């Protein structure tokens, strides 16, 4: 038996300005504490800013001395030959030689739900396989209809291991992937369930145990019901009015993704400016994933748009309503509670300005029951996450 540590290469990491991505990396590094982890990052400066380099080695996806001519050559090679791996082999040059690693972990979560999945994820998967490096897809959520594309199924069949984070994806994968190909498809909770909170100073005005957290993202605004532009923000405004009128709690506006193209602080700042005069609305500043989880853990309730904001709440026993639009929100809720009804408010279903406030009223009425379920199930889920190391 080889005595050296296993060497893992994590890829498809957008950067730690998405604190869900950061939470996945930190959790996996902790789970794989007996191995050597290298992270290929699209935005390494973001990772250094939150200290992720203390958990693993961080490499840029592209070398810093990469020139336009070289980039253009590999792009054209992919276009002319149709080889999905051509550009990705160039992009991942910083990780060479690939023989230095035992396993490549694709940690992009729901990346297969997006249009460029086969270009990026498929290209990387093929490039690693051609180099003789085994790949595993970890913590994924995939819309079942995506699996009707034969090219997606062909790509997924190259992974030695696929770990779904909820049962909707698991069932869809087991139906779609060809039998007898040796595909190992498992289900484990999202690794971020095991992330430990790190205590930090709470924002001025925040009252631990008497604060309701709110997370809004630009992404859910893009999924508004057709013909109802502005309905999502109207619902959040009415929600805050109801909270301020019917409770004595503080309302904390909590960003979880602060990337330039999808910054939660943009819609949250609009809400803060409208309600700050109440004296009971506070804006939480950006901070690392472990500290955001601590802030969320001190809330009484959470209304969350981002999946990993909801995971931070669930895993610390905070009753949560998810304003969702995808398979991941429904799947995680069903696996935890047996149903997503009441636990997920689909943004596509918002028709009236008080729909979200009505869903929040249900949360208030059922918070104690949800808290009991979380108290019973979360320790078991965290233990399941830690067992991921055994199969890796």
N, C-alpha and C positions, 0 to 999 in steps of 0.2 A: 504493500500500500504506500502511496506517495505521501510523505509527511508535510510537504509544503502547503501553504494556504491556497485555497481556490482563488482564481483571479477573474473578477467580473468586470465586464464593460457595459455600463448603462448608456443608452442612447435614446433619441427622440425626447430630449429635455429642452423645453423652450426657454427656460430661465426662471430664476426665483422671484421675478416680479409677479409671476403667477404662484402664489403661495401654496396652492394645491400641488403644483409640480415640486416645489421645495419640500413639502410635507412627505410626498412619496419617496423622494431620494433619501431624506433623513431617516425615514422609517425603515427603508430597505437596508440602509447602511447599518442601522442598529440590529436588524434581524440577521444580517450577514456579518456579524461582528468578528467571526473567525476567518473572514476572507479579505482579500485586497480588492477595493472597489475603485474603478476609474470612471468618471462621468464625462461624457461628451456633451458639451453644452452649446446651444445656439447663442447664449448671452452670458459668457463666463463672468463678466463684470458684475452682473446682478447677483450671481452666486457668491462671489467674493464679498459683495456688500452685506450679505446676511451671514457670512462666516461658514458657508457650506464647505469650503475647502478644509475646514477642521474635521469634517466627517469623511471626506474622500478626496482623491486627486481629481482636480477639475482641468479638463483640456478643452480648447476651443474646437468647434466643429471644423472650421477652416483655419489653415495656418495664417499667421498674421502677415507673412510676406507674399500672400497669394495675389497674383496680378490679374488684370482684366483679360489678357490674352489666354492665360491658362484656364481661367474660369470659362471663357467663351468656347475654348476647344472642347472641354468635357461636356458642356451644354449641347453643342452641336453634335458631338459623338452620340449622345443619348437620342437626339432628335433624328439623326440620320440612320442609326442602326436599330433603334427601338429597344436598346438594352437599358432597362430600368436601373441597372446597377452601375452604369458608367459614371454618371455624375456623382453618385453617392460614394463610390470608391475614392473619388477625388476629394469630396467633402470631408471624408473621415480619415484623410491622410495623417492627421495629427495623432491618430491612435495606432499607427503602424509601428511595428509589425503586428498583425492580428494574431499571429501565433503566440503572442505573449499572454493571451487570454484563454480561459477555459469555456466561458459562456458569455454571450451578449444578451442583455436584457432590454427589450423594448418597453419603455415605461410611459408611453404617451397616453395611456388611459383611453380616451374616446376618439383618438386620432382617426380610426377607421370610419368614423362617421362623416369625415370631411372629404371634399372633392379631390384633393391632391394626395389621398392616402396611398395609391399605388405608385405614384412618383416618388414619394419620400419613404414611407414605411416599406413598401414593396421593393423599392430599389435597394434600400439598406439590407433588408432580409436576404435578397438574392446575392448581394455583394458579399455578405458575411458567409453565406452558405457556400459560395464558390471558393472562398478562401479556406474552407474547412472548419469554420467556427460555428458551433451550434448556437441557435437562437431560441429565446423564450419570450413570449408576449405576456406581460405581467399586469394584472389589475385592469383588464380591458372592459369596456362596454361597447357593444356594437348593435346598432339598430338591425332587427331581423331582416328587413327588406334589403339592406346592404348586401346580405349574403346570397341574394339572387344573382349577383354578378359572378360569372364563372372565374373571371380573372382575380377577384378578391378571394374566392375559395381556393384557387390554385396557390396564391401567395400564402394564405393562412396555413395551407398544408405543409409548408416548408418549416414551420416552427416545430421544434422538438417538444415544446410544452406551451400550452396556452392556459392562462389562469384568468377566468372571468371573475368579476367582482360582484356579480348578482346573477340570479337564476334565469332571468329573461334571456340574457346573453348566453348563458351556459346551454340552455335548451336549444336555442337557435343554432349554436355552433355544432352541437351533437347531431342535429338534423342535417346540417349543410355539409359538413366535412365527410369526405368519402371514407367508407369503412375499409379496414384492412391496410391502411396507409401508415399505421403506427402513431397516429395523432394522439397525444396525451392531453386531454382537456379536463381541467379541474376547476373548482370554484373555491376561492378564499375571499374573505372580506378585503376591502381596499386596504393596502398597507398603512395608510394614514390613520386608521383606527387605533394603531398602536403607538402613535406619536405622543410623547410625554409633553404636557404643557410646561412652560418655563415662566415662573412668577416674574411679574414686572409691575411697574407703577401703573395704576389704573388712571384713565383720563380724569381731569378735574370735572366734578359733577356726577361722575359715575357712582352709583350706589349698588354695591355687591348684593345680589339677591333681590334687588328691587329695581332692576333695569331690564328692559326688553330690547334685545338686539335686532337690528334690521340690516340686511345685506341686499343691495340691488346691483344688478350688472347690466351693462349695455347690451349683452347678448339676449337677455329675455325681452328687452324692448324691441329687438329685431324680430322676435317671434310673436308679436302682437296679432290679435285677430284681424283678419283682412278688413280694411275699411274703417278701422277704429284707431287711427293714429293718435298716440298720446294716452290711450286707455290704461297702460301699465302705470305710468306716473300718476295719473288721476287716482288710481286705486291705492297707490302708496300714500298719496296725500290724505285721502279719506281714512286710510288705516291709522296714520299718525294722529289725525284729529280724534278718532275714536279712542285711541290709547290715552291721549292727554285728557280727554273728557271723562273716561270711565275708570281710569286707574290713577293711582298716585305715583306710578313708576316713572323713572327716567327712560328716555328712548335714546339708545346708542346706535349711531350709524357706523357700520363696520365694513370697510373695504377688504376684499380678499384677493383681488387681482388688480394690479396697477400697471399693466403693460400699456404702452402708448396707444395701441389700437383698440384696447378694450379695458378702460380704466374705470373701476367701480366708483372712484372718487368723483367722477363727473356727474352722474345722476345723484349721488349722495350729497354732494355739495349744493346742488340745486334745492334739495329737500332741507338741508341744514339752514340755508339762507332764508327759506320761507318760514321755518318754525323756531329758529334760535331765540326769538324774542320771548318765547314761552318760558325760558329759563330751565326747561326740562329736556332739552335735546342736545346731545353732545356728539361731536365728530371724533371718531377714533383715528389716530394717525397711523400711517403705514409702519409695519414692524415685522420681524421674522415670524415664520409660521408657528413656532412654539409659543411665542408671546401672544399672537392672535388667538391661539387656542386657549390660552389662560384667560384672556379678556372674555372670550365667548363662554368659558366655563363659569364665569362669575355672573352671567346673565340668568334671569329667571326663565325667560323664553327666548326663542330666536325665530325670526322669519328670514329665510335665506334663499337667495337665487343660485349662489355658487355651490356646487356639489361638496367641495371640501370645507366650506363654511359649515354646511349641515353635518358633515362627518365629524368636525371638531365639536359640534354641539352634542350629537348623538353619543359620541364616545366619552363625553364627560357628564352624561346624564341630564342634559338640558333639553326639555321638550321643544320640538321644532316643527314648523310648517315650511315645506319646501315649495317655492314658486318655480315649478319645473317646466321643461319643454322636451325632455328626452328620456330614453330608456333607462339611463342611470338613476335618475331620481325615483322613478316608479319602481325599478327593480330593487334598489336598496331598501326602500320603504316596505315593499312586500315581504322581503326576506326578514326584516326586523319585526314587523307588526302583523304579518299575515295578509295585509291589504295596503294599497296606497290611497284608498278612499279616505279623505279627511286629512291625511298626512302630506299629500301633494296637491297643490293647486295649479293645474296646468295653465300656463300663461295664455295659451291659445283660447282658453275658455272664458277669459275675461270679457264680459259684455257690458256690465254696468259698473259704475264707479265705486260701488260698495261691495263688489264680489269678494275682494281680498279681505275686507273687514269682516264679512260674514264667515270666511274660512278661519280668520283669527279668532272669532267668537267660539267656533268649534274647538280650536286649540285650547283656549282658556278652560272650556268646560271639560276637556278630556286630558288636561295636562298631568294630573296626578296619576291617571292610568298609564299614560305614556312613560312617565318617569319610572313607574314600577317595572314596566317591561324593559326599559333600558337598564335599570339596576340589575335585572335578572340576566339579560342576554349579553350585555357588552363585555363582561369579563370572559365569557365563552368566546366571543368574537375576537377579542385581543389574543387569546390563547391560540385560536385557529391561525391568526396572522403569523404568529411566531413559529408555527409549524411549517411555514412556507420554506424555511431554510432546509428542512429535511429533504424535500423533493428537488430543490435546486442543487 
